[in-house]
Amino acid sequence: MNPWLWAFDVVLLLTLVWVAWRVLAGREAELFRAVVLFIAFGLLLAVAWVRLKAPDIALAEAAIGAGVTGALLLVTLGRLKASARDESGQETDS
């Protein structure tokens, strides 16, 4: 095995573990950062599947894991923030 590919695999593994830890260890106030890191984790995982010679799973991970799920999480986060603004605005009007 090429030493450059082996080094790339090790860096990819360490980056995957680090990103996963950052997603899980984030505070509630850092929800946007957690969603962006989740999307990055999905893309890195797709690269890992390509390295494992499973391009079909890599494509599914990139499309579903990073693409669709990431978009849904971003929309949900936007709605949560809008809902929190509406609730705080109603409390000050009373």
Secondary structure, DSSP 4 states (H G I P E B T S, - for coil): --HHHHHHHHHHHHHHHHHHHHHHH--GGGHHHHHHHHHHHHHHHHHHHHHTT-HHHHHHIIIIIIIIHHHHHHHHHHHHHHHHHHHHHHHHH-
